[in-house]
Amino acid sequence: MVDAGPYVFFNGINHSGNLYYLDKETERITFNCMEPTCGHFALDQDTCTGALWLPMGSYYPKGNSIYVISQKMPGILQMYGQYRRDFYPLGITVPKNGYYAIYRDCLVIYAANPQENSGMFSFYELETYDLKTTLTVEGTNLLYWFVYDEILYYVNMAMDLYKGPIAGGEAVLLDTKVERIAIDGENLYYRKRTNPGGLFRLGLNGGAPLLLIEGVDAFGVGTEHIYYTRYGDSAGRGFLSDKEGNNEKMFLEDLMYPYFYVFSNYDKIVVQDGQHDGIFLADLDGSNVKLIPLPVVEE
């Protein structure tokens, strides 16, 4: 799910391959193809503007559109907009054991090297695809990674959390047994398996990890609140608290494998899960919850 100007683009958890967008103003969800003769993902997946092959990573915004590199087209940068899909040959190919991201003016490609138990990040100019720099890291397949403020953060398969400058240099171990990471501009948030589901906060400028909330499963971080689900008897309920983990409040029930999304220029919390054929919208304080249904897609 990605914020792109007036829209939020996403694919359905229970309708994998279908691309939808949420209009923020009308709070209406639309399938991203209006061609009545199109067979969509089932028949016309290479050309349909609403067909989205599983990305090698995530989707990345550019104005009112999103960038995607898919497993089926690893050498093609696809740009989706409202009822639009354009193709741009890269001149380079994302490897089968790789992932990609878009960071500022760079296309970032990760490729694993199992023989050396390592991997390499390559940073290319987004317009020319000229190689700018590379960064080698320990471990092969990565669970999570992202670039923020010229720093690469990543979690390897051993669940070790590292950070290192994208200009090159030594990567620093931050913590171990780490799952699910998020960032809010000042702090890094992550779940540790050693304290089952414990949500920790670590300052980007250093300091010791701080346990905020115990028993956390899925979570998302906003400007003033943390949104999350718990293990145990509270499983399936959505909670929020302040950024210190205090003043907990339940605002959703009956969730299954949820994802919490908070966008910097949208005054709603967006929740998507595998139990409901749609997405939840709520005010950032958890009030005014509503379920927005997905449209029926005729094939």
N, C-alpha and C positions, 0 to 999 in steps of 0.2 A: 504494500500500500504506500502510495507516494503522493505528496502534495504538489500540485502543479497549477499555481495561480488560482482561478476560480473553481478548479476541479480537484477531486481526489481520485486518482486512478487505482484500481485494484483488481485482482482476479478472485473468483469465488473459491472458497475452500472446498465446497461440495460440487463445484462446477469448474474444475481445473481446466485451464485452456481458454476460458471466456474472460474477456477484458471488459470491465465496467467502469463507469465514472460516477462519482457523486457530485452533483451541482451544489456548492455550499449555500448559495442563496435560496434555491427552491427546496433543498434537502430531498431531492429526487435522484434515484439511481437509474442510469440508462445503460443499456448494452451498447458497446462502441461500434456497432455496425447497423446501418439503416437500409442496406441494400436488400430488397425483398426476395431476389432470386439467389442470394448467396447461401451456400451450404455451411458457412461459418466453420468452426473448428473441426467438425466432423468430416467435411468434404472439401472446403476451400481454405485450409489452414495456412497455406503459403501466401495468400493474397487478402484474406478477410481482415478488415480493420479491427475486428473484435476478437481475432484469434491470437492468443499469446502463448507461445511455446515457453516451457519452464526456463527462466533465465539462469545464466551462470552467475548468480549473485542476486542482485536486487534490481529495482528500476530507479532511474535517476532523472530528476526534473530538469527541463530547460524551457523556461517561460511557461506556456500553457501545455507543454508536451512532455513526453518522457522518453528517455533512451533505454534500449534493451539490447542485450546480446544473448541469444538463445543457444541451447545445446544443439539444436538442429542447424543453426546458421552461425557457427563460431567465428566466421570471418566477415560477418555483416553487422554493422551497427544499424539497428532499426529505431526509427523515431515514430512514436504513436502520438496522435493528437485527437481532437474530437472528430470522429468519423474519418480519420486519416492514418495512413501508414506509409512511411517512406523508407527506402533502403539505401545505405551508404557503405560500399565496400571499404574495408579497413586497410587492406594491403598487409595486414598482420592477422594472425589467427589465434584465438584463445585456445590453448591446448585442452585435451580431454580431461586432464587432471588439474585444470586450472579454474580460476574464478576471476572476475573483473569488478572494477568499481570506477566511478567517475568522480574526480576530486578537483574542483575548480577548473583549471584549463588542461587537466591531465586525464588520460585514460590509463588506469592502473590494472595490470594483468599479473595474476599470481600463477606460478607454475611449480608443481612439486617435483622433487628429485629424490625418489625413493632410494636409489643406490647410495646417496650421500646422506640420507636422513635429513634433508634440508629442502628449502624452497626458495624461490626468487621472486621478488616483486619488481616489475619493470614499469617505469613511468614514461608515457608517451605524450607528446603534444597532441591535444585533441583535434586540432584542425589539420595538421600536417602528418601526424603519427610518427614524427621523428623521436627517437629514443632520447630521454633527458637524463635518467639515472636509473640505477638498479639497487636493490637491497636484498641481501641474502639472510635468511632466518633459519633457526633450528626447527626440526620437525617437518613433516611432509604435509598431510592434509590438515587444514585448519578448521576449527569449529566456528569461529567468528573472527572478523577483522574489519577495521575501518580506519580511515585517515581523518585526523582532526588537527587543525592548526599546525601543519607541517610535521605531525607526529603520527606514526603508524602504531596502532594498538591491535594485538592479535592474541587469540587463545588457540594453542595447538591441541593435538589429539590427547596429550597427557593432561589437558586442562590447566596448563600453565599460562598465566597472563603476562605478556611482555609489552614493552613499548620501545620504539627506536625512531630516530629522526629519518625522514625519507631522503634526506641528502646523503645518507650513509653514516656509518658509525656503529657502535656497540649497542645491541638491544639489552634492555634492563628487565630482569624478572621482577614483577610487581606483586604477584600472589599465585597461589596454587589451588587446584580443585575448583576452578572457576567455570561457571555456566552463565549464559544470558547476560550480555553486557549492554549498557546504555550510557549516554553522556548528556549533560545539560549545559555545557559551556564552562562550568567551573569544577565539576566533579565527575568521576567515573562511578557508575553503579553496576553491581554485579551480584549474582547469586553464587554461593559457595556450597558445594556438596558435602563438605566435612561437617558443616552445621546444617543439617538437611533443610534446604530451602532458605537459609539465612540470607537476607539482603544486606549487602555491605556498600559503604560509600568510601571513595578514596579521592583525595584532592588531586587535581591535575598537576599541581605544583609541588606535590610531595605530601609527606605525612603518613600516619599509620592508618590502615583500614579500620573503619568503624562499623560495627554491627548495628543496623537500624531496626530491622523487623525480623523476627524469627518465623519459620514455617512458610516462607513465600515460594510460590511456584512461578507463574508468569507475572511479568510486571512491565510497566511503562512509566516514564518520568516526564513530568511537566514543569512549568515555571514555579508553581506553588504547591503542587501535590505529587504524590506517588500513587499509582494505580496498580492493583495486584490481586491475585488469587492466592489462597492458602491450601496447604495439604490438610489431610485429616477430616474432621467433622465439618469443617467450613469449605471443603472442596466444592467448586462450582459457583461460589459466590464471589462477586467483584467488590473489592474494598478500595477505599482511598484514605490517605493520611496526609499530614503536612510533611515537609521535606526532612523533618527530624524523626519521622516515624510515629508521631503522636496524633491524638484526636482522630482515631480510626472511625470510619463510617462505611457501612455497607450500602451499595447503590445498585447492584445487579445480582440476579440469581439465575440458577439453571444454566450455567455456562459449561462448555466442554472444549478443552484445548483452546483457550482464548488468546487473542493478541490485543494489546493496548497500544493505541497510536495517539500521540500528541504532536501537533504541528505548530510551528512558531507563529504562523499568521492565520490561525483558525481558532475560534473561541469555543471549540467543542472537543471532548474526548471521544474517540472513535474506537469501538470494540467489535472485533470480528471473531466468530468462533465456529466450531463444527456442528453445533446443535441447532442453529437457526439459519434459515435461508434468507439472510439479509445482514445488515450491520446495525449496531446500536449507536445512537448519538446521545450525548448528555452534555449539559453545561459542565464547565471545568470543576465545579464544586459538587458534581454528582447529581444535581437536580435535573428535572425535566427530561427524564430518560424516555427515548422512543426507539422502536424497532422500524427501520426502513427496509421494506422487502425488496428482493431482487426481482427484476422483470423476467417474465417467461420468454425464453429464446426459442423460436421455432426454427427447426432445421429441415 
